[in-house]
Amino acid sequence: MAQFSIYFVRHGQTFFNLYNRMQGWSDSPLTEYGQATATKVGQALANTAFDYYYSSDSKRAIDTAQLIRQAAGATAQPFKTLMNFREVFYGYFEGDDSSRTWSLVGRQYGVTSMHELLEHVPIDQTRDLMREIDPWHEAEDNSMYWERINQGFDYLKAHHDHHQKVLVVTHGTTIRSMVAHFAPEIDITNGPKNGSVTRIDINGDQIRVVDYAQDLADVKVNQHL
């Protein structure tokens, strides 16, 4: 049975984050603050010996991963992109104003943000709601989303073992979704900050969330990491 640890890092702040726009498969560059955050995360993780670095294939995730590797002095370590750990695809709503989008998705609840919507429905249901109102019906529903996420976990299980440590730069809603799925007792209403670290341990078919959304840019690494 494969035994290893995955450190999921949310990418640094982007311009779409700053402008409060929907950013799933669409992309925007890291801000200067986002770049600085990634560097701080790399410095905080410099003493953690990662065997492999991954990111989603979104440029914001790739750029964050490379800044982390540079700051950690780990540019010689292998790096690979995995599309499986992309953010949710928002279809027609990609790049739209987030408040407008969530007010449409959660219209029956009178909300204007995902944060507010999660007080009424599970995060998995938000994907089905969005696909339902997407005029093109292109947004990922929950089953589509989890099919590719599970394939990502299968890939990592097939390539890592022996208590290795791997770092994966991914996205905010994806981290929230994984934590809600594997550790439903954890409150994910407040999403992970850009640059925060969520650790998930794999032991065969058992998947355990060890830490959620630890902010390494502002605090020291705790003993779990």
N, C-alpha and C positions, 0 to 999 in steps of 0.2 A: 504493500500500500504506500502510495506517495505521501511523504511528509515534508512540508515546506511552508514558508511564510510569505505572504504577499503584502507588500506595503503599497496601498493605493494612494496616490497623491493627486489632489485636484490641481489642474493647471493654474498658472498665474493669471492675474486679472487681465482681461482683454478689453478692447474698446466697446465691444457689444455688452460686456458685463457692466462697464462704466455707464453706458447709455441705456441700460435696462432693456435690452433687446433679446429676443428669443435666439438662442445660439445652440443648435443641435449639430446637424451635419454642416451647416454653414459655418464660416470661420471669420475671425478677425484677429489682428495682431495683438501681441502682448503690449500693454502699456509699460512705461518706464517703471511704474510701481510693481507691475506684474513680473517684470524681469528681475527687479531687486528682490522680490519675495522668493522667486525660484532660487536665486543665489543664496539667500539666507537659509532656505531649506537644505540645500546642498551642504552648506557649512555645518548645519545642525546634525546632518546625517553622515558627516565625514568619517566618524568612527564606527559606522555600521557597515560591515563588509558584505556588500551585495554581490551575488554571483551573476546576476543578469539584470539588465535594464530594459524595460519595455515602455511603449506609449501607444495610445490610439494613433491612427494615421491622420488625425487632424493636426494642422501645423502648430496650433497653439499648444498642443500636448507635446509634440516633437520638440519645439523650442524650449519648453519648460524642462523636459527631460535632459536636453543637452546642457542647459544652464546648471541643472542640479549635478550632473556628472562632472562638469568642469569645476564647480565649487567644491565638490567632494574629492577631487583629485582622482576620479575614476574613469577617465576618458579611454583607458585601455580595456575596460570591461565591455563585454559584448552588449549590443543594443539592437532592438528589433521593434518594428511597429506591428500592432495587431488591430485590424479594423473591428474586431469583435468588441473592443472596449471603447468604441465611439460613444458619444452622447446619444440620447434619444433623438430620433428623426421627427421633427415637428411638421413636416410636410408644407402645406400652404402657409403655415404661420412662421416659417423660418425667416429670421431677420425682422419680424414685426415687433412692435412695442409690447413688452411683456405684460404690462397692466391691461392693455386692450385684449390681448390674447386670453389671459386667464379670466377676464371678466366674461368673455364669450364661452369659454370652456366650462366655467363654474357659474353660469348665469342663474341657474335655479337656486344657488346658494348666496347670491349677492356678493361675490368675492372679487378681488382685483389682483390677487397674487396666488402663487402656488402654496406659499406658506399658509394663507387663509383657507385654501381649498383642502389642504391636508387635515384641517380640523373637522372636515365633513366626510371625506372619502379616503380610502387607502391609496398610496401612491400608484399601485398597479392600475387602479381604476382610472386614474387621470389620463393614462395613455389611450384607453378605450374611448373615453369621453372626447378626447381631442380628435381621434380618427373619425369618430362619428360625425363631428361638425365640420371636419375638413372638406371644403367643396370638391376637392380632387380625391379625397379618401386615400391620400398618400402617406399621411402620418403613421408612424409605427403604432400598432396596437400592442397590448401586453404580451401576447403569445409570440408575435414576431420579434419583439425586443428580447425576450428571454431565450429564444432559440439561438440568437447569435451570442448572447452573454454566456450561456451554458457551453457553447462551442469554444469560447475563449477559455473558460475554466478547464475544459477537456484538453485543450492544447497545453496549458500550463502543467496539468497533471501528467501529461505524456512526456514532458520535457524536464521536469524537476522533481527532486526527491532528496533524501539524505539531509533533511533539515536545512536545505538551502534557503537563502533570502533573495527574493526578487522584488524589484520596484517597478510599479506600473503607473505611469501618469495617465489619468483618465479625467472624468468630468463629474460635476456636482450632482446632477440628478441620477447619474449612474451609480455613484457611491451611495447616495441615499437609498436607491432601489435595492442594491445588494444588501445593505445593512437591514433594511426593513424585511427582506426576504429571509435572511439567515439569522437575524436576531430581532424578532418583532417586539421584544420588550424594550428596545432602545428607542427613545423619542427622536425621530428624524425630522420633526417639524422645522427646526432650525437647520438649514443646510450647512454642509461643510464649507468653511472659508477657502478662498483661493490659496493654494499652497499647503493646506492641512493634510495630515496623514491618517489614514484608516488602515489598521492592520487586520488581516484575515489569515488564520492558520488553517492549513489543509492537512487532514489526516485520513487518507483513503477517501471514503465517501462523506466523511464528517467535515463540515466547514464551520469554523467558529470565529466570531468577531471578537478580537482582543481589545482593540482601541477604535474609537470613532472620532474622527474630525479633530485630532490633536493639532493645535496651532503651533508649529515649530518655528514660525517666523518670530514669535513673541516669547515663547517659553522654552525651557530646556527639555531635552528628550527625557521621558520618564523611564522607569526601569523595565517596562514591558518592551520598549523598542530596543 
